[in-house]
Amino acid sequence: MRTTLTLDDALARELKKLAVETGKPFKVVVNETLMRGLQAPVRRSRFRQKTFSLGGARPGVDLTKALALADALEDAERAAKLSRGR
């Protein structure tokens, strides 16, 4: 397939240099280089999330019953809204 391709100047120089060193035509060197790049395995580094301390719980707050605490706080907020007439 024939196509027009714009290469960075430095990249074109390296490809031409490789063509001269190997004695292959420029278009062959470009095709071989692209094919090697497409077949190269993609190496991904393992994702690591940085963690930060948010401090401890307030005294008297038992986090083992966090859902019950959240329910109680939500109930209290709903009761307050109802008493305000909202």
N, C-alpha and C positions, 0 to 999 in steps of 0.2 A: 504494500500500500504506500502510496506517495503522499506525503504531507509536509507542511511547513512547520518548523519548530524553532522557537527562539531560545537560545542558550545564553547563559551568563558568559561573559568574556573569559573569565578564569576557567570555567568548566570546559568551554570550547578549546582553550589552549591545552588543557590536560588531556582531553580526548584526542586531539591532533597529535600530541606528543606520544600518546600510547599507540596511535595508528602507525606512526613512524617507527617506533621501537619494535612493534610486532610485525610490521610489513603488511598489515591488513588495511583494506580501504576504510576510510573514515566512517562510512555508513555501517559497515560490519561491526566496527568497534562500538559505535553508539548502540546498535541493536543488542550486541552481546552484553554490554554494560547494563542496559535497561533490563534485560532478561535476568541477569544475575541479581539485580536489585529487587525484582519482583519475586524471585524464588527464595530470597533470603528470609530466614525465620524472623518474625517480629519479636523482639525481646522487650518485655514490659517488666518494669520493676514492681515489686510488691507494694501495694498502697499501705501506708502507715498513717494513722490519724494521731495527731498530737493530742494528749489529754491534759487537762488542767484541773486542779482542785477547786471546787466551788465552796469549800468550807464544810463544816459539819452541820448537823441538824441543831435546831434550837433546843435548849434544855427542856425536858419534859415532852418532847415530840418523839414518838416511837415510830420509826420508819418501816417497821415490819408490818404496820397496819396503815400504810400510806393510802390505799384505796378507800378505807373507811374514813380516814381523815379528809380526803378529797370530797367524799359524799357529804360529810358533816358540814364542811365549809360551803359547799354548793347549796345544801338545804338552808343554811343560815342566810345566804345571800338571797335566795328565792323568798324566804320569809320576810326579809327586810324590804324587798321590792313590793311584796304584797301589802305590807303594812303602810308603805308610802303611797299605795294606790296605783301602782304601775302594772 
